[in-house]
């Protein structure tokens, strides 16, 4: 059989379904869908996640505490899929919004244990998780990996740089892939995918501080006080508050402790990746979130694009009001879709390889 025919045997031969726990605004789900996987459901406590998940991925939103999700729930959402993919990013930051809703700081790993519970009970063919790099140093992570291996999964995990996968920011994440079907790993990065701030947002319309674009309500920038307007005008791309005249420096900058935070009130640089987007990336004083050229903080849309959401990604239903805090949380907490797409392509490549091996074994393909 010709090589062309060999390439036609792919993951499409297997019916796949993804359930995304802690789905947020749908960044991971959108990336997996873009790679070619079918996302059936997304689970999150925040009702603000419903519109972006359903509108952009076609998945059904389930407003649930993952601790209350049962194995039967998960089995029902997977339906009759031959390959079930359990995905998610269990919030593990000790002071995250999600973990603050728990009873104490000691419960901050509870959500990862709930993810582990569902993986062990349902035993989906593929498991993938994205999380903060520091989690790898915790005993709860080692226990999670050991639990998967104890159920027969081949497990791969590593800390990766998101800008190696087309995300235009300096963001490092922990990625895990596990399969009951055989060895699996994240595909190697491609240097050609690297993007700068200029490539990501350089073509967007100009917007003044405190204003928004008539054609896109998310292309809106938070207002600046007179003092902060003077500060951003005195800021250089890639510089620090040390570039300012003495009278513009904040009281905290004059303390020894303040000298260790040079990136606050900073401008981004056009020809480098952006810094890591946070839930407060719309605020000039919250990090290096000043626009490289315009006298303002980046807009919500710019933050979303830097997270690698497409420019047309819908975060709000028609008529909903733009709220910086709410949207900043959705955008800053999201799994970058381009990272999700790389994970999805790795899963599909893994399934393709298995399908081809099985076809060869059954005598359906002649690779000579």
Helices and strands as residue ranges (DSSP letters): H 3-7, G 11-13, E 16-21, H 27-35, E 39-44, H 49-57, E 60-63, G 66-68, H 71-78, E 83-88, H 97-100, G 105-107, H 110-122, E 126-131, G 133-137, H 139-150, E 154-161, G 162-165, E 172-179, G 191-193, H 197-201, E 212-213, E 216-220, H 226-233, G 241-243, G 246-248, G 251-254, G 257-260, G 284-286, H 300-306, H 324-333, H 337-361
